[in-house]
Amino acid sequence: MKKLLSLLLALVIILGSIPTFGEDNFLVQHGSIEVDEEKLNIKVVYPFFEGFNGSEKLNMEIQNLISNSIGEARSSSNYIKLMENEAIEGGEGPFGPSSVVTLDINYDYMKNGDISSVQLNSYLYSGGAHGIYWINSFTLNTKTGEFYEIKDLFKDESQGIDLVTKLVLDYIDKYPDEYFDNARDIVQSKNGDYEFYIDGDKIVIFFGLYDIDAYAGGIKRMPLELKWVESLLKDEVSNSIKDGEERGVLSLNGMNINSQAELYNGEIILLPLRAIAEVLGYEVGWSQEDGAIVAGGTIKNGVNSYFTTGKEPISLIPPVVESGITYVPIQYFTEVLEENISLGSLDDDKIIIRAYSKLNFENNFYNLIKELEMHTTKEDAVNAYAEAVKMRNGAVQYGLLSDNLREEKYYELKDLAFVTGTSSPWVDSYKIAKIKDYLYQIEFTLKTSVPNDELISVINMELEEYGQYWRINSIEEVNR
């Protein structure tokens, strides 16, 4: 029995350390973006999908969302730096640690039959009492490439939406104190345009912060049991998800591993050491004298020092041993082992552990996009684009485009690995002129290694306002 368990554990570790393939060549890899600057901290774990219909579109949608979040975070960071400099000049001193803009993004996914459901989990703190967090979800058929809205899951769209609306309103009626007084009206005003994802054999309807409850209520999730809606679902949907397993406490690289691990709920939440460490590929030992042994370091019950090979002790909250299980704070994994571990929630009662292995998947777009900043003036947006062209940064150019223009330019820039222009001729300088309110012209001067050799390239660009930021809605070359 012990040999069998060891074999199964080894299989989990191996699967967690290589790209994940499914029966239809469904492939998931991941990489990371990390920025640690004076007023900006970014930590993104992004997925990259291949091997099925719809994977390219899925990657583009994820790329767009992450670009927007990074651009907004950098914009907020630069604004805070500006405000801090003005405060210092006025004799008020520098801002404190709460002035650091923080962006965290990671992902989950489930693959059941031909149906895949992917979630980006995002958190942004840009000052104030608290940050905001949200979910972006995508559910698609990996055989046909179809992306589903909630109505697309049903044979009869009208009947399906009516049933979903009734079930959502039943949730509100069951727990009326957990929602705004006008939550029912808000739900009905959506006309069936609900955000959702698939969790095992359940369809989970969710509402963002402030949608139907106060901030403290968090993201409101309403899981719909398959048996409630199965008769109205399309066959390809119900047949795919009917054998799906509910997400467990622990996931690795976004994939549910249906772990039976439990959390320790004391003054703070502690994590089960062995379950997580072994999934990440560590061998966990034990001695009566030293307690748990991981990566050459010891973890003693009741002692708030953790040791790893070649490092000084790191002082953390003492571990707890209960029923033979050692529980440690999340900082043991993030600070001592330097692993990517985060906590999330599926609902008010269920907290989950997300672990991501140290894969070294490189995507040039994500290497370049960390420099993106969104701009609140047209002039700054145009100047940023011109500078990105000069620096040959196609990812930043892409990030400054409108959604429609991104879709138009995506494959062109992707084929260039998001590095534009050539080493010769290169953009030496540029001039920007305003033609009319939303229209600008950029004149690029290009040079080569030949002295006095000079070329001129001119484009016109039109801008459009997206929320508080300006983005480029069209680009046209001008013949001279």
Residue pairs with C-beta under 8 A, 6 or more apart in sequence:
9 278
12 252
12 257
12 279
13 278
13 279
13 280
13 281
15 252
16 252
16 253
16 279
16 280
16 281
16 357
17 281
17 357
17 359
19 27
19 28
19 29
19 359
19 361
20 26
20 27
20 28
20 253
20 255
21 27
21 51
22 51
22 111
24 51
24 52
24 114
24 142
24 143
25 50
25 51
25 52
26 49
26 51
26 52
26 111
26 116
26 142
27 49
27 50
27 51
28 47
28 48
28 49
28 109
28 253
28 254
28 255
29 47
29 48
29 50
29 359
29 361
30 45
30 46
30 47
30 48
30 107
30 253
30 254
30 356
30 359
30 361
31 45
31 46
31 48
31 359
31 360
31 361
31 362
31 363
31 366
32 43
32 44
32 45
32 46
32 340
32 356
33 42
33 43
33 44
33 46
33 66
33 70
33 366
33 369
33 370
34 42
34 43
34 44
35 41
35 42
35 370
37 77
38 81
38 100
39 77
39 78
39 80
39 81
39 84
39 99
39 100
39 101
40 73
40 74
40 77
40 100
40 101
41 100
41 101
41 102
41 103
42 70
42 73
42 102
42 103
42 370
43 103
43 104
43 105
43 340
44 66
44 69
44 70
44 103
44 104
44 105
44 106
44 366
45 105
45 106
45 107
45 340
45 356
46 62
46 66
46 105
46 107
46 363
46 366
47 62
47 107
47 109
47 118
47 254
48 59
48 361
48 363
49 55
49 58
49 59
49 118
52 116
52 142
52 143
52 145
53 141
53 142
53 143
53 144
53 145
54 140
54 141
54 142
54 144
54 145
54 146
54 147
55 142
57 145
57 147
58 118
58 138
58 140
60 406
60 407
60 410
61 138
62 107
62 118
62 120
62 138
63 365
63 369
64 403
64 406
65 120
65 122
65 136
66 105
66 120
66 366
66 369
67 369
67 372
67 395
67 398
67 399
68 374
68 399
69 103
69 105
69 122
69 124
70 103
70 369
70 370
70 372
70 399
71 372
71 373
71 374
71 399
71 469
72 124
72 126
72 374
72 469
73 101
73 102
73 103
73 124
73 126
74 101
74 371
74 372
74 373
74 374
75 373
75 374
75 375
75 376
75 469
76 101
76 126
76 127
77 100
77 101
77 126
78 373
80 95
80 99
80 101
80 126
80 127
83 95
84 94
84 95
84 99
87 93
87 94
87 95
88 94
98 127
99 127
101 124
101 125
101 126
101 127
102 123
102 124
102 125
102 131
103 122
103 123
103 124
103 125
104 122
104 123
104 342
105 120
105 121
105 122
105 123
106 120
106 121
106 254
106 340
106 342
106 344
106 354
106 356
107 118
107 119
107 120
107 121
107 254
108 118
108 119
108 121
108 247
108 251
108 254
108 256
108 344
108 354
109 116
109 117
109 118
109 119
109 254
109 255
110 116
110 117
110 198
110 199
110 200
110 244
110 247
110 255
110 256
111 142
112 198
112 200
112 201
112 240
112 241
112 243
112 244
113 236
113 239
113 240
113 241
113 243
114 141
114 142
114 143
114 144
114 236
114 240
115 139
115 140
115 141
115 142
115 198
115 236
115 237
115 240
115 241
116 139
116 140
116 142
117 137
117 138
117 139
117 197
117 198
117 199
118 137
118 138
118 139
118 197
118 254
119 135
119 136
119 137
119 138
119 197
120 135
120 136
120 137
121 133
121 135
121 344
121 354
122 133
122 134
122 135
122 136
123 131
123 132
123 133
124 131
124 132
124 133
125 131
125 132
130 215
132 209
133 209
133 219
134 208
134 209
134 219
135 195
135 197
135 206
135 208
135 219
137 195
137 196
137 197
137 206
138 147
139 147
139 148
139 196
139 197
139 198
140 146
140 147
140 148
141 148
141 236
143 236
146 152
148 237
149 193
150 160
150 161
150 164
150 192
150 193
150 194
150 195
150 196
150 203
150 205
151 157
151 160
151 161
151 192
153 160
153 203
153 233
153 234
153 237
154 160
154 161
154 229
154 232
154 233
154 234
155 232
155 233
155 234
156 232
159 232
160 229
160 232
160 233
161 191
161 192
163 228
163 229
163 232
164 192
164 194
164 203
164 205
164 224
164 229
165 187
165 188
165 192
167 205
167 222
167 224
167 228
167 229
168 187
168 194
168 205
168 222
169 184
169 187
169 188
171 222
172 179
172 183
172 184
172 187
172 212
173 184
178 213
178 217
178 220
179 212
179 213
179 217
179 220
180 186
180 212
180 213
180 214
183 212
183 213
186 211
186 212
187 212
194 205
195 205
195 206
195 207
195 208
196 203
196 204
196 205
196 206
197 204
197 206
198 204
198 241
198 244
199 223
199 244
199 246
199 247
199 346
200 241
200 244
200 245
200 246
200 247
201 225
201 226
201 241
201 242
201 243
201 244
201 245
201 246
202 223
202 224
202 225
202 226
202 244
202 246
203 223
203 224
203 226
203 229
203 241
204 221
204 222
204 223
204 224
205 221
205 222
205 223
205 224
206 219
206 220
206 221
206 222
207 213
207 219
207 220
208 219
209 215
209 218
209 219
211 220
212 220
213 220
218 345
218 348
219 345
221 346
221 347
223 347
226 238
226 241
226 242
230 238
230 242
245 256
245 258
247 256
247 258
247 346
247 352
248 256
248 257
248 258
248 259
248 260
248 261
248 352
249 259
249 260
249 261
249 262
249 263
249 350
249 351
249 352
249 353
250 257
250 259
250 261
250 275
250 276
250 279
250 352
250 353
250 355
251 257
251 352
251 353
251 354
251 355
252 279
252 280
252 355
252 356
252 357
253 355
253 356
253 357
253 359
254 354
254 356
257 279
259 275
259 279
261 272
261 275
261 276
261 353
262 272
262 325
263 269
263 270
263 271
263 272
263 327
263 351
263 353
264 270
264 271
264 272
264 320
264 322
264 327
266 320
268 317
268 329
269 330
269 343
269 351
270 317
270 319
270 320
270 327
270 328
270 329
271 327
271 328
271 329
271 330
271 332
271 333
271 341
271 353
272 325
272 326
272 327
273 284
273 292
273 294
273 299
273 319
273 325
273 326
273 327
273 328
273 332
274 284
274 292
274 325
274 326
276 333
276 341
276 353
276 355
277 284
277 294
277 333
277 337
278 284
279 355
280 333
280 337
280 339
280 355
280 357
281 357
282 294
282 295
282 337
283 294
284 292
284 293
284 294
285 292
285 293
285 294
286 292
286 293
287 293
287 298
290 298
290 300
291 298
291 299
291 300
291 301
291 319
291 321
291 326
292 298
292 299
292 319
292 326
293 299
294 308
294 337
295 308
295 309
295 337
296 307
296 308
296 309
297 306
297 307
297 308
297 309
297 311
297 336
298 307
299 306
299 319
299 326
299 328
299 332
300 319
301 318
301 319
301 320
301 321
301 326
302 318
302 319
303 318
304 315
304 316
304 317
304 318
305 313
305 314
305 315
305 316
306 313
306 314
306 316
306 328
306 332
306 336
307 313
308 336
308 337
311 336
314 331
314 335
314 336
316 328
316 329
316 331
316 332
316 335
316 336
317 329
317 331
319 326
319 327
319 328
319 329
319 332
320 326
320 327
321 327
330 341
330 342
330 343
333 339
333 341
333 355
334 340
334 341
339 355
339 356
339 358
340 355
340 356
340 357
340 358
341 353
341 354
341 355
341 356
342 353
342 354
343 351
343 352
343 353
343 354
344 351
344 352
344 354
345 351
345 352
346 352
364 395
364 417
364 418
364 419
365 395
365 398
365 414
365 417
365 418
366 395
367 395
368 393
368 394
368 395
368 396
368 418
368 419
369 395
369 396
369 398
369 399
371 393
371 395
371 396
372 395
372 396
372 399
372 400
373 384
374 399
374 400
374 469
374 471
375 381
375 384
375 469
375 470
376 468
376 469
376 470
377 470
378 438
378 440
378 463
378 470
379 432
379 434
380 470
381 400
381 463
381 469
381 470
381 471
381 472
382 432
382 440
382 442
382 461
382 463
382 472
383 432
384 396
384 400
385 397
385 400
385 442
385 461
385 472
386 430
386 432
386 442
386 444
388 394
388 396
388 397
388 400
389 397
389 420
389 421
389 427
389 430
389 442
389 444
390 427
390 429
390 430
390 444
392 419
392 420
392 421
392 427
393 418
393 419
393 420
394 413
394 416
394 417
394 418
394 419
394 420
395 413
395 418
397 413
397 420
398 406
398 409
398 410
398 413
398 418
400 471
400 472
401 409
401 471
401 472
402 464
402 466
402 471
402 472
402 473
404 473
405 472
405 473
405 474
405 475
413 420
421 427
424 448
424 449
425 446
425 447
425 448
425 453
425 455
426 446
426 447
426 448
427 444
427 445
427 446
428 445
428 446
428 447
429 444
429 445
430 442
430 443
430 444
430 445
431 442
431 443
431 445
432 440
432 441
432 442
432 443
433 440
433 441
433 443
434 440
434 441
435 441
435 460
438 462
438 463
438 464
439 460
439 461
439 462
439 463
440 460
440 461
440 462
440 463
441 458
441 459
441 460
441 461
441 478
442 458
442 459
442 461
443 456
443 457
443 458
444 456
444 457
444 458
444 459
445 454
445 455
445 456
446 454
446 455
446 456
446 457
447 453
447 454
447 455
448 455
456 480
457 477
458 477
458 478
458 480
459 475
459 476
459 477
459 478
460 475
460 476
460 478
461 472
461 474
461 475
461 476
462 472
462 473
462 474
463 470
463 471
463 472
463 473
464 470
464 471
464 472
464 473
465 471
